[in-house]
Amino acid sequence: METEREPIADYIKRRAEKVNVKINRYLTDKSSVRYLETLLGRSGYSYDRRAIEKAVLEPSRYLFGRGGKRVRAVLMLTIMDALGKDSEEFIEFSLIPEVIHNGTLIHDDIEDASDMRRGAESIHVKYGLDVALNLGDFMFFFPVIALLDSKKTGRDQKMKVLEIYQREMLRLSIGQATDIAWHNNSITADSVSEPQYLEMAYLKTGVLTGMAAKIAGVLCGADDQLIEALGKFGATLGVAFQLQDDILNMSESRLSDLKGGAGEDVTEGKVTLLTVKTFETAEKGDRDRLKAILEMHTKDPGAIDEARSIIRKYNAEEYVRQLQLDLMKNAWESVDRLVKDSEAKTRLKEMADFLINRTV
């Protein structure tokens, strides 16, 4: 008799909890002087554990303790299972994209002047701008030590993963720079094209899910063709994830509630694919008004609702939802062809479908 499959939301939650255990262990059990000397080396002087606790470990635990879906980590583990590895043996490597992602969130909140993250104070609000900036930088580098210290991988695999890491981090910074230029009005919102927006989303959001997928392939000994196919799938999932974020931010949703209310992207003056499509199809009066509201960076509920109303008027959401489906269908085809059927492969497809249809 066939057993009933675990619901995909429960699957993601269960695996995320195991990732959380590993993260917490790195941020607590490994805060000893002995571990710090292993991590950072011996200088001949003395580490101030109190300072490290206050400026790194405590705010890190606060950040990770507020939750998070751990999508990138679970994606990596699921791909490893689909490629025939026991992912539980390599769970520490899933920290690489996940911890880096949380570092980007710290910087995002500073750059976007966001006071809230996951329903609580942002790191820079609670601990100060100096702690937040430094902590974000720390998270970009810290998890890679899990790879370098591991005896489970050979030198060639480590070098491949490090190359992926370096290139994707460079792309990430360019994606963030593009987004900053847009919401600072250095580039006018109505001049951004759909391909330019999708490239920004790929660089800013897609590279980390792509990184997770590629690293999984490398650790499983996959050939270059499969690694690239997995990377495309992961990165496309990240883009689709960002498009869903854009939709949820502009609507009454649990996500918008956690981030300060529907239309926060309007306050930040953000260019999204919703605004791009609206600018392409709207009448001149509506285009000019939407552009003006975005440039105001307003918190006025009336102006925000007006911007949301203009976007709804031109059916931008329906366009973006269809694009999500088309992008993911195309990205899945190569993976489907190259990876043999299994329970884990089915989970991988279910996970992608679940994430682009989520409500938070």
Secondary structure, 3 states (H helix, E strand, C coil): CCCCCCCHHHHHHHHHHHHHHHHHHHHCCCCCHHHHHHHHCCCCCCCCHHHHHHHHHHHHHHHHHCCCCCHHHHHHHHHHHHCCCCHHHHHHHHHHHHHHHHHHHHHHHHHCCCCEECCEECHHHHHCHHHHHHHHHHHHHCCHHHHHCCCCCCHHHHHHHHHHHHHHHHHHHHHHHHHHHHHCCCCCHHHCCHHHHHHHHHHHHHHHHHHHHHHHHHHCCCCHHHHHHHHHHHHHHHHHHHHHHHHHHCCCCHHHHHCCCCCHHHHHCCCCHHHHHHHHHCCHHHHHHHHHHHHHCCCCHHHHHHHHHHHHHCCHHHHHHHHHHHHHHHHHHHHHHHCCCCHHHHHHHHHHHHHCCCCC
